[in-house]
Amino acid sequence: MASPIRPSSSRRLTRPESSCLDDERHSEQAGRSAVNLYAQLSSASLRPPSRRTSSENIARHDRPNPTTAHRSTNSTVSDQSSRDGSVGSLHNARTRDANAAGIALGQGLLPPPPIPASRPASRPYSVRNVSSSTSLSRMATPRSVRDLGRDFDRYYNPFATPCQSTTDLTALLPRRNSMDSTQHAGATSVPISRRNSNPFTDENHPANNLETTVASPAIGPAAIATPRPDFIDNNDPDRSFFPYLDDRLGAPLTEEQGYTFPLYWHEKEWDDDMHLPMVDDDVKLKPTLRDHFSRKNVLDTLGLAFMVIGLLSVFIMLPVLSWSGINIIGYNDTPLDQMWGYLDNEVTWATVNASRKWPLLKHVRTGLIDPDTPKSERTRIGVDGDHYNLVFSDEFNEVNRTFHPGDDPYWFAPDFWYGATRDLEWYDPDAVTTWDGALHLQLDAFGNHGLQFRSGMLNSWNQLCFKGGIFEVSVSLPGPAGIHALWPGVWSLGNLGRPGYLATTDGTWPYTYDSCDAGITPNQSDSSGMNKLPGQKLASCTCPGADHPTPGKGRGAPEIDIIEVSADYGGKGLGVATQSYQIAPFDTWWYPNVDFMEIPDYSLSFLNTWTGGPFQQAVSTTTMLNNEWYDGKAYQRYAFEYEPGVTEDSFIAWTVAGEEMMKFDARAIGKNGNIDQRIISEEPMSMILNLGISENWVAINWSAVEFPAIMRVDYVRIYQKPGEESITCDPPGFETTEYIKNHPEAYLNPNYTTWADTGYG
């Protein structure tokens, strides 16, 4: 009796659906290389089945039942075999009798046998009909790259399942005839060279290698085993022809190129040396000395060196040079004729040597006497009737002169704050110029270097000095006249003291002394607190080898003022000028010996009631001024005449408009108490002209002061007796230049306020 046929869900599904389900049930296996696997599969499909394989397959799945061997299968089994048919089958017939029975069934001589029950394997698995002409006879062999494990599943394969393939691979294969039992399991009805389907997508292969192969009846007697093609090599499966390449192998193939053979491990490619190092690479590929010194390496090294040097220069060397102030070029300014655009759109009056036909320094003044000085003004009669000759003059007639350091051979305008008198202005070279035949010192009310005002100073320190003679200027004072406000001055100072540089005047100003007694000591050894003198730094009794410009001679920097102007004489609103000689050490209560002083006209000038302070004694006179001598309305001549020394022939006299205001000789400042003779200055004297403003001078009337204020100087002239000319800063016995050169910190840095700060001791 025929066994009932068990319905199979896979039989009721359409082909794509059943293929998808089979794909999902594929097992993961580990196996040999893909190339070896494919070659084994292809060869096995073309070989006749062996008896051992058939018997093993029978033993694994069904127990042979001779009594039911002649029973015929029903039509459902035949339909299922037709759907699962392919070009060649790997399943073998169980026995020769089974093959004969299959022939008989195909001819209708025997009834179909019942389907034998399958025995479960050692582990559970899904029972399904896996008979296929492309199935392998050895179930333990992996049949696709996908069976090798999940590491291969990440590569896209359009032929993995029929769901992903647009080609119906099974349509290209003949439907298996269930009545034909003479065909071998490995035979195919289509030549393998013409088959273009992928055998690994056959929906009838087992889900895993533990499934039992169900023996299928022979295909039919009409089928004849196809002989093995010549290109199949049993001895070398790797070289067996197999055109059905799986794209998951990563082989460099495309559909447009057609089927090609995959590359084998022993075939050499151009980049194999890169990926397959040899044992002797460390010898053959070891860089030589020539490789290290190749052109590229040398250029790269030089480029890196230049880059490092450049970075060090920009970020280390240049900041150090900038901080240290070292001038590596050797000059400060580019010459005018070397600048770009020189003489383009030139202004005639602002261009030096505009025609370019003459040497650049052609018109530079070379003489001490200004050619514009009138001939009648080149001689002078002194207060005692002595004759004087002009030795220096500057008429300031040239327009727009500048007085930055180095611009003029005799004068320069400093750029600093005059802290000695706590001035409210900053002295700027731009505030000093020449215009309309006069020197202009202009005081402006605008911020400058943190101060409220800017003004100008002109001096000849260490460039032009004089010793003895007449120092005369013609000035129109800054207005308004007759009010307490400004501090215009014309004065001279010993060259050992630089105006505004307090370290240079510390211990030198206003000393004029050549004795060794209490006068050279700090405070003059006075404990009353009224004397704050620091002591004479360059006294005559210094030790041998001491830092001294002229050892054995007392040196200092006394001050002689032509005028220092204030106002409001006697409450009448008139201008007032003080004319003074400031000295140290000083007399008790700062009073000179008036027996050796003279004031010719007390209606014009009288002895100044202010005679000194903690730092100096002032031998001074107060002179009334005309308010018309202000604001450029009129100029007036102011001068002092002096003869250096300590005798009665040594004197100082002040004049206004050629008239004597006051005179005294050296006896007026002679020996007094414990102080010896003070000297009518024998030091070379520099000239200073300035316009300042300070609360230390007068109480400023801010409501009446006007800005800008301009001090105008028509000329500066120096007269000396014939044969006694001394217009140098290094007169014999009173040299200063070398001493100044040896102490640059003190004489070039105005920020030092004491000599000790400079480190010179």
Secondary structure by P-SEA (a helix, b strand, c coil): ccccbbbbccccccaaaaaaaaaaabbbbbbccaaaaaaaaaaaaaccccaaaaaaaaaaccccccccccccccaaaaaaaaaacccccccccccaaaaaaaaaaaacccccccbbbbbbccbbbbbcccccccccccccccccccccccccccccccccccccccccccccccccccccccccccccccccccccccccccccccccccccccccccccccccccccccccccccccccccccccccccccccccccccccccccccccccccccccccccccccccccccccaaaaaaaaaaaaaaaaaaaaccaaaaaaaaccccccccccccccccccccccccccccccccccccccccccccccccccccccccccccbbbbbbcbbbccccccccccccccccbbbbbccccccccccccccccccccccbbbbccccccccccccccccccccccbbbcccbbbbbbbccccccccccccccccccccccccccccccccccccccccccccccccccccccccccccccccccccccccccccbbbbbbbbbcccccccccccbbbbbbbbcccccccccccccccccccccccccccccccccccccccbbbbbbbcccccccbbbbbbbbbbbccccccbbbbbccccccccccccccccccccccccccccbbbbbbbccccccccccccccccccbbbbbcbbbbbbccccccccccccccccaaaaaaccccccccccccccccccc
